[in-house]
Amino acid sequence: MSATMIKEFRLPDLGEGLTESEILSWKVDVGDTVSLNQVIAEVETAKAVVELPSPFAGVIKELHEQPGSVVEVGKPIVSFEVPDDAGTAPSGPAGKLTAGSRERGAETQKREPNLVGYGAVVEGSGRPARQPRNFAAPVVAAVETGTPAVEPAETTPVPTTPAERPRSTPPVRKLAKDLRLDLTEVPGSGPGGLITREDVLGFSRHHEEPAAAQRGAPAVSGSQLGERETRTPIKGVRKYTAAAMVQSAFTAPHATEFLTVDVTPSLELLARLKNSKEFAGLKLTPLTLAAKAVLVALRRNPALNSHWDEEHQEIVTYNYVNLGIAAATPRGLTVPNIKDADTMQLPQLAQALTALAETARAGKTTPAELSGGTISITNIGVFGIDAGTPILNPGEAAILGLGAVRTLPWEYRGEVALRQVITLSLSFDHRLVDGEQGSRFLADVGAILAEPGIVLAMV
């Protein structure tokens, strides 16, 4: 009978330095046999829902977390029973493999997975291993069957003096701020005195119950209070979006300009394109042409495709365009972006916009698709809204809002006629974009939508 071993898989960094994720659902049960890269769970980060592939081929031995649990990066979530084909693996402290360590056989070399979304490293693939972030706990731990895993020694919380900044992660500091707690008073139970989410919640409950008793009111918990109101925890995409919007609104000085345009020629162009074989099967909307107009206008107005680097005190002007499209999803607002959209012709752009929308509605947008945007568009017209003041996506210099297309009396060739009219709303970071630059960009976008043929004079 071949020897087996237990391998423990810890929640890895899912991208962008996120420190925790919520287990939405398990796709496997204890006792199930799974194959390499088989989807075993669905988890939600602060940015997106991600499918978690199995790093091993073996049998599910234990699920350490239940659906709905918020798990910090580095904590164990599932254990596997796998064949011990490589013999005894060299281990780090306490018999555990460190992240990125290798099991060496006589002529083979195996590498453990360390990043979700890329799957486990397949032998012979030649792909270089990505370096994991240096978290307190290793990503993978292994012990021989029959030998219990050696738990790390308990860490005595390190007291924090008032003059020091308490050791915690950004989400934990945000939680403490929302609960109006002073982190210097919260004892940390994590490695080296790190203050965890559980520490903050426990401290809050401990101090809320006596206060409620003094008021003569019971401490209330749960999602519902009576029948007149419902409380929903702020987490996941909505929590991230709220924090990002607050940061953007109070960091970047917003300025907004409006322009109302007769887009009848653009709609006539769309009708002709739909009947051409080059666009057969593609979804064409005013957003398609607006996106192309933005890409063309950026060539003449590059300041709107830039970033304010506060740390290095530099203005970064991008020589590429990752075009973000705001998408309303059941989990909240997300802004996935189309990479290198400026290199795409109109049919490719139309296809990319359709795929982006379908992925967002299905909740399958990846963290990579939500990161690295350089400028965004929000289509508020689909909700029947004429205009608004869009808030910048953090780190970007501008966002264009598209209003509803309406049939209105309009001056046309010296007479009043019914025309298709839209209002454009442009918000921009006034640190990066002067009023003249923003006005010229908006005028260029409007000119293209009013007369698509004018683009020939712009490129």
C-alpha positions in Angstrom: 0.0 0.0 0.0 1.5 3.3 -1.0 2.2 5.9 1.6 0.1 9.0 1.8 0.6 12.4 3.4 -1.7 15.2 4.5 -1.2 18.6 2.8 -2.7 21.7 4.2 -3.6 24.5 1.8 -3.7 28.0 3.1 -5.5 30.9 1.6 -3.0 32.6 -0.8 -2.9 36.3 -1.8 -5.4 36.5 -4.6 -3.8 39.7 -6.1 -3.3 43.4 -5.3 -2.1 42.7 -1.8 -5.7 41.9 -0.5 -5.5 40.5 3.0 -8.7 38.6 3.4 -11.5 36.8 1.4 -14.9 35.4 2.1 -15.7 31.7 1.4 -18.8 31.9 -0.7 -19.2 28.1 -1.3 -17.4 24.8 -1.4 -17.6 22.8 -4.7 -16.4 19.7 -2.9 -17.1 17.7 0.3 -15.0 15.8 2.7 -14.1 12.4 1.1 -14.3 13.7 -2.5 -11.5 12.8 -4.9 -10.3 15.8 -6.8 -7.9 16.4 -9.7 -5.2 19.0 -10.1 -6.7 22.4 -10.9 -10.3 21.3 -10.3 -12.4 24.1 -8.9 -12.9 23.4 -5.2 -14.3 26.7 -3.9 -15.7 30.1 -4.8 -14.3 33.0 -2.7 -15.0 36.7 -2.8 -12.2 39.3 -2.3 -12.8 43.0 -1.9 -12.8 43.2 -5.6 -14.2 40.1 -7.3 -15.5 36.6 -7.0 -12.7 34.1 -7.7 -12.8 30.3 -8.4 -10.2 28.5 -6.3 -8.5 25.6 -8.1 -7.2 22.6 -6.3 -3.4 22.7 -5.9 -3.2 18.9 -5.5 -4.7 15.7 -6.9 -6.0 13.7 -3.9 -8.8 13.3 -1.4 -10.4 16.1 0.6 -9.6 15.3 4.2 -11.0 18.4 6.0 -12.7 21.7 5.2 -11.4 24.2 7.8 -13.8 27.1 7.0 -17.6 27.2 6.4 -19.3 29.3 3.7 -19.7 32.8 4.9 -16.5 32.8 6.8 -14.1 35.7 6.2 -10.6 34.2 6.2 -7.3 36.1 6.4 -4.5 35.3 3.9 -2.3 32.6 5.2 -4.9 30.7 7.2 -5.6 27.0 6.4 -8.8 26.4 4.5 -8.6 22.8 3.3 -6.5 19.7 3.9 -5.8 17.0 1.2 -4.7 13.4 1.5 -2.2 12.9 -1.4 0.2 10.1 -2.4 3.7 10.4 -0.9 5.4 9.7 -4.2 8.4 11.9 -3.6 9.3 10.4 -0.2 10.1 12.6 2.7 10.1 16.3 1.7 12.7 18.6 3.3 10.8 20.9 5.6 11.2 24.2 7.3 10.5 25.0 10.9 8.1 22.7 12.7 8.1 20.2 9.7 6.3 22.6 7.4 7.2 23.5 3.9 7.9 27.1 3.4 6.1 29.0 0.5 7.9 28.3 -2.7 9.9 25.4 -1.3 10.6 22.4 -3.5 10.4 18.6 -3.0 13.4 17.0 -4.6 13.4 13.5 -5.9 16.2 11.6 -7.7 15.5 13.3 -11.0 12.3 15.2 -10.5 11.5 18.6 -9.0 8.0 19.6 -7.8 6.9 23.1 -6.9 4.0 23.9 -4.7 1.3 26.4 -5.9 1.3 29.9 -4.5 -1.1 32.0 -6.5 -4.7 31.4 -7.3 -5.8 31.9 -10.9 -2.7 30.3 -12.3 -3.4 26.8 -11.0 -0.7 24.5 -9.8 2.6 24.4 -11.6 2.7 21.4 -14.0 5.9 19.6 -14.2 7.8 20.1 -17.4 5.8 23.3 -18.2 9.0 25.4 -17.9 7.0 28.3 -16.3 8.9 30.1 -13.7 7.5 30.1 -10.2 6.0 33.4 -9.1 7.4 34.7 -5.8 4.8 34.7 -3.1 4.2 37.6 -0.8 5.8 37.3 2.6 2.9 36.5 4.9 3.2 35.2 8.4 2.0 31.7 7.5 3.3 29.6 4.6 0.9 28.8 1.7 1.3 25.0 1.9 2.2 22.7 4.8 2.8 19.0 4.7 3.1 16.2 7.3 3.3 12.5 7.1 0.1 10.5 7.5 -0.5 9.5 11.0 1.6 12.2 12.4 -0.3 15.3 13.6 0.7 18.6 12.2 2.9 20.5 14.6 1.2 23.7 15.5 3.4 26.8 15.8 4.1 27.9 19.3 1.6 30.4 20.7 2.7 34.0 20.3 2.4 36.3 23.2 0.8 39.5 22.1 3.2 42.3 22.0 1.8 45.4 23.8 1.7 48.5 21.7 2.7 51.8 23.3 0.6 54.9 22.6 3.5 56.4 20.6 3.6 53.4 18.2 1.2 52.6 15.3 -0.7 49.4 16.2 0.2 46.5 13.9 -2.8 45.7 11.7 -4.0 45.5 8.1 -5.8 48.3 6.2 -9.2 46.4 6.3 -8.8 46.0 10.1 -8.0 49.6 10.6 -11.0 50.6 8.5 -13.2 48.3 10.6 -11.9 49.8 13.8 -12.6 53.3 12.5 -16.2 52.3 11.5 -16.8 50.9 15.0 -15.1 54.1 16.5 -12.5 52.1 18.3 -9.0 53.2 19.3 -6.7 50.4 18.0 -4.1 51.3 20.7 -6.6 49.8 23.2 -7.1 46.6 21.3 -4.8 43.7 22.2 -3.5 41.8 19.2 -3.6 38.0 19.1 -1.9 37.5 15.7 1.8 36.9 15.1 4.0 39.5 16.7 1.0 41.2 18.2 -0.9 41.7 14.9 -4.4 43.0 15.5 -6.9 40.8 13.6 -10.5 41.3 12.5 -11.6 38.9 15.3 -9.7 41.0 17.9 -11.5 44.2 16.8 -15.0 42.5 16.8 -14.3 40.8 20.1 -13.2 44.0 21.7 -16.2 45.8 20.3 -18.7 43.2 21.7 -16.9 43.2 25.0 -17.4 46.9 25.4 -20.8 47.1 23.8 -22.6 44.7 26.1 -21.8 46.6 29.4 -22.8 49.8 27.7 -26.1 48.3 26.6 -26.8 47.0 30.0 -26.2 50.4 31.5 -28.7 51.9 29.1 -31.2 49.2 30.1 -31.2 47.7 26.6 -30.1 44.2 25.5 -27.1 43.9 23.2 -28.6 43.3 19.8 -26.9 41.0 17.2 -28.0 39.3 14.0 -29.0 40.7 10.6 -32.5 41.8 11.5 -33.7 44.2 14.2 -37.4 43.8 14.7 -39.6 43.9 11.6 -39.1 47.6 10.6 -35.5 47.3 9.4 -33.0 44.9 8.0 -29.2 45.1 8.5 -26.8 43.7 5.9 -23.1 43.4 6.7 -20.9 45.7 4.6 -18.3 43.4 3.0 -16.9 42.2 -0.3 -17.3 44.3 -3.4 -19.6 46.9 -1.9 -17.2 47.4 1.0 -14.3 47.9 -1.3 -16.3 50.2 -3.6 -17.4 52.4 -0.7 -13.8 52.8 0.6 -12.5 53.5 -2.9 -15.1 56.1 -3.6 -14.6 57.9 -0.3 -10.8 57.9 -0.9 -11.3 59.2 -4.5 -13.8 61.9 -3.5 -11.6 63.3 -0.6 -8.2 62.8 -2.3 -8.6 64.0 -5.9 -10.2 67.5 -6.4 -13.0 66.7 -8.8 -14.2 69.1 -11.5 -17.2 68.2 -13.8 -18.1 69.6 -17.2 -21.2 68.8 -19.4 -21.8 68.8 -23.1 -25.1 68.0 -24.9 -24.6 66.6 -28.4 -26.8 65.7 -31.4 -25.8 62.0 -32.0 -28.2 61.2 -34.8 -25.3 60.6 -37.2 -23.8 58.1 -34.8 -27.0 56.2 -34.4 -27.4 56.1 -38.2 -23.8 54.8 -38.5 -24.6 52.1 -35.9 -27.6 51.0 -38.0 -25.4 50.7 -41.1 -22.7 48.8 -39.3 -25.1 46.2 -37.9 -25.9 45.2 -41.5 -22.3 44.8 -42.6 -20.6 41.4 -42.5 -17.6 42.8 -40.5 -19.9 43.4 -37.5 -22.2 40.3 -38.0 -23.1 38.9 -34.6 -21.6 41.8 -32.7 -23.6 43.9 -30.2 -23.3 47.6 -31.2 -24.5 50.4 -28.9 -23.9 54.1 -28.4 -21.3 52.9 -25.8 -19.4 51.2 -28.5 -18.9 54.5 -30.5 -18.4 56.5 -27.3 -15.6 54.2 -26.2 -13.9 54.6 -29.6 -14.4 58.3 -29.4 -12.7 58.4 -26.0 -9.7 56.5 -27.4 -9.3 58.8 -30.3 -9.7 61.9 -28.2 -7.0 60.7 -25.8 -4.4 60.8 -28.6 -4.9 64.6 -28.7 -5.4 65.1 -25.0 -3.0 62.6 -23.2 -3.3 64.5 -19.8 -6.6 62.7 -19.2 -4.8 59.3 -19.4 -2.5 59.9 -16.4 -2.0 59.2 -12.7 -0.9 61.3 -9.8 1.9 59.4 -8.0 1.8 60.9 -4.5 4.6 58.8 -3.1 7.2 59.7 -5.8 5.7 63.2 -6.5 5.4 62.5 -10.2 2.7 62.7 -12.8 2.6 59.4 -14.8 1.3 59.7 -18.3 0.3 56.4 -19.8 1.3 55.5 -23.4 -1.5 52.9 -23.4 -5.1 52.8 -22.5 -6.8 50.3 -20.2 -10.4 51.4 -20.7 -12.6 50.9 -17.6 -16.3 50.4 -18.0 -18.5 50.8 -14.8 -20.7 47.8 -14.4 -23.6 47.4 -12.0 -23.7 43.8 -10.7 -25.7 42.0 -8.0 -22.6 42.3 -5.7 -22.2 46.1 -6.3 -20.5 48.4 -8.7 -17.3 47.2 -10.4 -15.1 48.8 -13.0 -13.3 46.1 -15.1 -11.1 47.4 -17.8 -10.2 46.4 -21.4 -6.4 46.1 -21.6 -4.7 48.0 -24.4 -8.1 49.2 -25.8 -6.2 51.8 -27.8 -4.8 49.1 -30.1 -8.2 47.7 -31.0 -10.2 48.3 -34.1 -14.0 48.9 -33.7 -15.0 45.2 -34.2 -12.5 44.1 -31.6 -13.6 46.8 -29.2 -17.3 45.8 -29.6 -16.4 42.2 -28.9 -14.4 43.2 -25.8 -17.2 45.4 -24.4 -19.7 42.5 -24.8 -17.5 40.0 -23.1 -16.7 42.5 -20.3 -20.4 43.0 -19.6 -21.3 39.3 -19.7 -18.5 38.4 -17.3 -19.4 41.2 -14.9 -23.1 40.2 -14.8 -22.1 36.6 -14.1 -19.9 37.7 -11.2 -16.8 36.2 -12.8 -14.7 39.3 -13.2 -11.1 38.6 -12.0 -9.0 40.9 -9.8 -6.6 41.4 -12.8 -9.5 42.7 -14.9 -10.4 45.2 -12.2 -6.8 46.5 -11.8 -4.7 48.8 -13.9 -7.4 51.0 -15.4 -6.2 54.3 -16.8 -9.6 56.1 -17.7 -13.2 55.0 -17.3 -16.7 55.4 -18.8 -20.0 55.0 -16.9 -23.2 54.5 -18.9 -25.8 56.1 -16.7 -28.1 56.4 -19.7 -29.2 52.8 -19.4 -31.1 53.8 -16.2 -32.8 56.7 -18.0 -30.6 59.4 -16.5 -29.6 62.4 -18.5 -26.4 63.6 -16.7 -24.5 63.3 -13.4 -21.2 64.0 -11.7 -19.3 60.7 -11.8 -16.7 60.0 -9.1 -13.3 59.1 -10.4 -12.1 55.5 -10.2 -9.2 55.8 -7.7 -5.9 56.4 -9.4 -7.4 57.7 -12.7 -7.5 61.2 -14.0 -10.9 61.2 -15.7 -14.3 59.4 -16.1 -16.9 60.1 -18.8 -20.6 59.7 -18.1 -23.0 58.8 -20.9 -26.6 60.0 -20.5 -29.7 58.7 -22.0 -30.3 59.2 -25.8 -33.5 61.2 -26.1 -35.5 62.5 -29.1 -35.6 66.3 -28.6 -36.4 69.4 -30.7 -32.9 70.6 -31.9 -31.5 73.1 -34.3 -30.5 71.3 -37.5 -29.4 73.1 -40.6 -31.1 76.3 -39.6 -34.3 74.7 -38.7 -35.8 73.0 -35.7 -36.1 69.2 -36.1 -36.5 66.2 -33.9 -33.0 64.8 -33.3 -31.3 62.1 -31.1 -29.5 64.0 -28.3 -27.2 62.9 -25.5 -25.6 64.7 -22.6 -21.9 63.9 -21.7 -20.6 64.4 -18.2 -16.8 64.5 -17.7 -15.3 64.4 -14.2 -11.5 64.9 -14.0 -8.8 65.3 -11.4 -8.0 69.0 -11.4 -4.4 68.3 -10.1 -3.7 66.5 -13.4 -6.1 68.1 -15.9 -6.6 71.8 -16.4 -10.0 73.2 -17.4 -8.8 73.8 -20.9 -7.5 70.2 -21.3 -10.7 68.8 -20.0 -12.8 71.0 -22.2 -10.8 70.1 -25.3 -11.1 66.4 -24.6 -14.9 66.6 -24.0 -15.3 68.7 -27.1 -13.4 66.2 -29.2 -15.5 63.3 -27.9 -18.7 65.3 -28.6 -17.5 66.2 -32.1 -16.8 62.5 -33.0 -20.3 61.5 -31.8 -21.9 64.4 -33.6 -20.1 63.6 -36.9 -18.2 60.3 -36.9 -16.5 61.1 -40.1 -14.5 63.9 -38.4 -12.3 61.2 -36.8 -10.5 61.2 -40.2 -9.2 64.6 -39.4 -8.0 63.6 -35.9 -5.9 60.6 -36.6 
